[in-house]
Amino acid sequence: MGRLLAWRLSRQDLEITLFEAGSLAVPAGACWAAAGMISPLSELVHSEQKIYQLGLRSLALWEPWAAELEALVGRPVSFRRAGSIVVAHGRDRAELPMFVRELQSKLPSDSAADVRPLDRAQLQKLEPALESFETGIFLRDEGDIDNRRLLPVLLESLRQQRVTLREHTAVTCERNTIVTEDAQYHFDCVIDCRGLGAKDAINGLRGVRGEVLVVQTNEVQLQRPVRLLHPRYQLYAVPRSDGSTVIGATEIESEDLSPISVRSTMELSSALYSLHPAFAEARIVESRVNCRPATMDNLPTVHCEPGLVRLNGLYRHGYLLAPALAEQVEKIIAQQLSEVA
Ligand SMILES: Cc1cc2nc3c(=O)[nH]c(=O)nc-3n(C[C@H](O)[C@H](O)[C@H](O)COP(=O)(O)OP(=O)(O)OC[C@H]3O[C@@H](n4cnc5c(N)ncnc54)[C@H](O)[C@@H]3O)c2cc1C
């Protein structure tokens, strides 16, 4: 969130400083662990309409913003708007109509969302690797972005825009003031996007542990994110342009940042294997663990007072919500700066 906002604001005639507690090359936050799905429809089943509305706005913004970043930096961020597919195995087939019913009951009445049931032939055409599934659902209005490409591109964009970067500098955020271990810095406005690092400022902020695996194989290639519905756990698999597939994600009410458990590894791998048996020979090249910053109601919070904006609680929706929230904060900052002037 911090990087995206810094880039957006740096496009205006503003002097920006970005403070980061850890390293800028390998961010310590949830952003680096994430799968980068931008799925307003799939997420609506488990969240409120507000997430869907903000998600749709973000999806519309990612397209031009990704293109602008790529043109500025000259490297891809791999934003893709190819929709996503939801499937369930024969014994869990009832999960699919249930998913559609829940989705439709939560969609706004004027929604033009494209939720398309697929028969076997249609599914095969869209996603040939899913040959063992009889039916599926195609959610056309979904996308994804490769966060492992986006974050370095954003960093490079900040360098090009002459944003002052201070890494390995943990801060607290107050009105017009950033406080570090040995100094205070004064600004027209401070934007606090410290994720879980903002517990001192946001009541009830908690971490929700998530684990993902990254696997590599030449034997099977998906074309777009795929979700597998299962009564006990849910799997998503996100194919990346380097041939790897990110699979996730667990959701555990804990702030434990220790490595992935055997149980999660087994559940994620066996669910992946059930998508296509060729995944059995895939190599696990990475496991990632981090905690999503969440508020008590799992909704994002934008707190605003003169000289200070706090933005947090992006929970499992950082990539889904960041552009829409950045757009809101850009307006707040413009207003605050016009009052200062
Ligand atoms: C396993 C997993 C999978 C996910 N998959 C998805 C997905 O597919 N789609 C999606 O939309 N979202 C996903 N998310 C959620 C997403 O990653 C988060 O919502 C998002 O990263 C939150 O962004 P943020 O900037 O608020 O916090 P973070 O990404 O946690 O970043 C906070 C930053 O603040 C820095 N910081 C902390 N304290 C301080 C301090 N005191 N001083 C200075 N800097 C500080 C941290 O080092 C970090 O760089 C996933 C999360 C996880 C864990």
The ligand as an SDF file (V2000), in Angstrom:
LIG
                    3D

 53 58  0  0  0  0  0  0  0  0999 V2000
   -0.2270  -15.8740    2.1640 C   0  0  0  0  0  0  0  0  0  0  0  0
   -0.9360  -14.6220    1.7340 C   0  0  0  0  0  0  0  0  0  0  0  0
   -1.6010  -14.5910    0.5170 C   0  0  0  0  0  0  0  0  0  0  0  0
   -2.2480  -13.4200    0.1030 C   0  0  0  0  0  0  0  0  0  0  0  0
   -2.8500  -13.4020   -1.1240 N   0  0  0  0  0  0  0  0  0  0  0  0
   -3.4830  -12.2710   -1.5340 C   0  0  0  0  0  0  0  0  0  0  0  0
   -4.0960  -12.2230   -2.8060 C   0  0  0  0  0  0  0  0  0  0  0  0
   -4.0420  -13.1850   -3.6010 O   0  0  0  0  0  0  0  0  0  0  0  0
   -4.7510  -11.0860   -3.1720 N   0  0  0  0  0  0  0  0  0  0  0  0
   -4.8190   -9.9900   -2.3360 C   0  0  0  0  0  0  0  0  0  0  0  0
   -5.4410   -8.9960   -2.7210 O   0  0  0  0  0  0  0  0  0  0  0  0
   -4.2310  -10.0120   -1.1210 N   0  0  0  0  0  0  0  0  0  0  0  0
   -3.5690  -11.1200   -0.6950 C   0  0  0  0  0  0  0  0  0  0  0  0
   -2.9760  -11.1490    0.5230 N   0  0  0  0  0  0  0  0  0  0  0  0
   -3.1360   -9.9990    1.4160 C   0  0  0  0  0  0  0  0  0  0  0  0
   -2.1380   -8.8830    1.1320 C   0  0  0  0  0  0  0  0  0  0  0  0
   -0.8380   -9.4000    1.0810 O   0  0  0  0  0  0  0  0  0  0  0  0
   -2.2320   -7.8380    2.2350 C   0  0  0  0  0  0  0  0  0  0  0  0
   -3.5690   -7.3930    2.3320 O   0  0  0  0  0  0  0  0  0  0  0  0
   -1.3450   -6.6220    1.9330 C   0  0  0  0  0  0  0  0  0  0  0  0
   -0.0050   -7.0250    1.7870 O   0  0  0  0  0  0  0  0  0  0  0  0
   -1.4540   -5.5840    3.0270 C   0  0  0  0  0  0  0  0  0  0  0  0
   -0.7180   -4.4720    2.5890 O   0  0  0  0  0  0  0  0  0  0  0  0
   -0.1130   -3.4160    3.5990 P   0  0  0  0  0  0  0  0  0  0  0  0
    0.7920   -2.5380    2.8090 O   0  0  0  0  0  0  0  0  0  0  0  0
   -1.1940   -2.8260    4.4110 O   0  0  0  0  0  0  0  0  0  0  0  0
    0.7530   -4.2990    4.6290 O   0  0  0  0  0  0  0  0  0  0  0  0
    2.0870   -5.1130    4.3560 P   0  0  0  0  0  0  0  0  0  0  0  0
    2.0800   -5.7170    3.0130 O   0  0  0  0  0  0  0  0  0  0  0  0
    2.2590   -6.0330    5.5290 O   0  0  0  0  0  0  0  0  0  0  0  0
    3.2250   -4.0130    4.3790 O   0  0  0  0  0  0  0  0  0  0  0  0
    3.5040   -3.2500    5.5430 C   0  0  0  0  0  0  0  0  0  0  0  0
    4.8870   -2.6370    5.3740 C   0  0  0  0  0  0  0  0  0  0  0  0
    5.1340   -1.7460    6.4720 O   0  0  0  0  0  0  0  0  0  0  0  0
    6.4340   -1.9990    6.9810 C   0  0  0  0  0  0  0  0  0  0  0  0
    6.4390   -1.6220    8.4090 N   0  0  0  0  0  0  0  0  0  0  0  0
    5.8350   -2.2620    9.4390 C   0  0  0  0  0  0  0  0  0  0  0  0
    6.0660   -1.6080   10.5830 N   0  0  0  0  0  0  0  0  0  0  0  0
    6.8250   -0.5450   10.2820 C   0  0  0  0  0  0  0  0  0  0  0  0
    7.3880    0.5190   11.0520 C   0  0  0  0  0  0  0  0  0  0  0  0
    7.1930    0.6140   12.3720 N   0  0  0  0  0  0  0  0  0  0  0  0
    8.1200    1.4650   10.4050 N   0  0  0  0  0  0  0  0  0  0  0  0
    8.3190    1.3970    9.0570 C   0  0  0  0  0  0  0  0  0  0  0  0
    7.8140    0.4110    8.2810 N   0  0  0  0  0  0  0  0  0  0  0  0
    7.0680   -0.5430    8.8980 C   0  0  0  0  0  0  0  0  0  0  0  0
    6.6260   -3.4880    6.7680 C   0  0  0  0  0  0  0  0  0  0  0  0
    8.0100   -3.8410    6.8140 O   0  0  0  0  0  0  0  0  0  0  0  0
    6.0080   -3.6810    5.3860 C   0  0  0  0  0  0  0  0  0  0  0  0
    6.9130   -3.4290    4.3550 O   0  0  0  0  0  0  0  0  0  0  0  0
   -2.2750  -12.2850    0.9590 C   0  0  0  0  0  0  0  0  0  0  0  0
   -1.5920  -12.3050    2.1710 C   0  0  0  0  0  0  0  0  0  0  0  0
   -0.9190  -13.4620    2.5620 C   0  0  0  0  0  0  0  0  0  0  0  0
   -0.1630  -13.4640    3.8640 C   0  0  0  0  0  0  0  0  0  0  0  0
  1  2  1  0
  2  3  1  0
  2 52  2  0
  3  4  2  0
  4  5  1  0
  4 50  1  0
  5  6  2  0
  6  7  1  0
  6 13  1  0
  7  8  2  0
  7  9  1  0
  9 10  1  0
 10 11  2  0
 10 12  1  0
 12 13  2  0
 13 14  1  0
 14 15  1  0
 14 50  1  0
 15 16  1  0
 16 17  1  0
 16 18  1  0
 18 19  1  0
 18 20  1  0
 20 21  1  0
 20 22  1  0
 22 23  1  0
 23 24  1  0
 24 25  2  0
 24 26  1  0
 24 27  1  0
 27 28  1  0
 28 29  2  0
 28 30  1  0
 28 31  1  0
 31 32  1  0
 32 33  1  0
 33 34  1  0
 33 48  1  0
 34 35  1  0
 35 36  1  0
 35 46  1  0
 36 37  1  0
 36 45  1  0
 37 38  2  0
 38 39  1  0
 39 40  1  0
 39 45  2  0
 40 41  1  0
 40 42  2  0
 42 43  1  0
 43 44  2  0
 44 45  1  0
 46 47  1  0
 46 48  1  0
 48 49  1  0
 50 51  2  0
 51 52  1  0
 52 53  1  0
M  END
$$$$
